[in-house]
Amino acid sequence: MQTVTGKSARTTKASLSIAVLALLVGLAAPSGASADEADAKKLLKAMSDYLAAQKTISLQYDTHLEIVTTDQQKLALASSGTVTLNRPDKIRATRTGGFADVEFVFDGKTLTLLGKTANLYGQLEVPGTIDHLVDELREKGRPVPGADLLLSNVYEELMPLVVDAKDLGSGVIGGVECDHLAFRTDEVDWQIWIAQGSRPYPCRYVITSKKVAQAPQYSVTIRDWKTGNEVGAGDFSFTNATGAKKMDLKDLPNLDELPNIFAVGGKK
């Protein structure tokens, strides 16, 4: 019999520990599924109602976008940013990562996307609410990451495709005690951690692809949550202070969280 020693032995033990842990998680599935599902839906609805009632919101966030290369290597792209919104129709957001420094401004009529690194910007006339803007950008292939949490009725947006819901108890995100909920659809699994108490805001939102090899994830973690009078006066107009060159919105490079050096389904 071949003997496994040193690092190989430690790796084998770790693999066995993970396998045992996975088995234990499966065996420890909570009972009372109906009540569990009802609690999860109730907590999500409470968060949705709370968000809808906030006319002004500001926050900071961190995101991780996992990708899987054609040789099955999983990579994570990290970025951080800010969001300030004034319902129903004004929003300003920033996102800074390793490949881009982007600003996103909507004044209720015109959307402006500014790529600060390239000093380029594009605009789109799309009068209406923030909800309408999010829908328009999805149709044009420029979805706003984590935009589900910015809409005026999060519950109605997220729940229609859900086939399973679980209340997993408490978790702590950034020192904030949260209710940890897990939901499944045919295409993705998603989890959300909601702050407990009178301000049930989303602290973390994780989406896992079920039909992609190695199940890559997208996650957004929210911090420095402010509402109402806590939010300073927002400026939702675009001023071209840097003399940026205007381009067609669809031609702006490296504005998405997946930069141009990564070709979907390609060899880069």
Summary of the structure (lengths in Angstrom):
residues: 268
radius of gyration: 21.1
end to end distance: 43.4
largest distance: 73.1
contacts: 750
relative contact order: 0.18
helix: 25%
strand: 37%
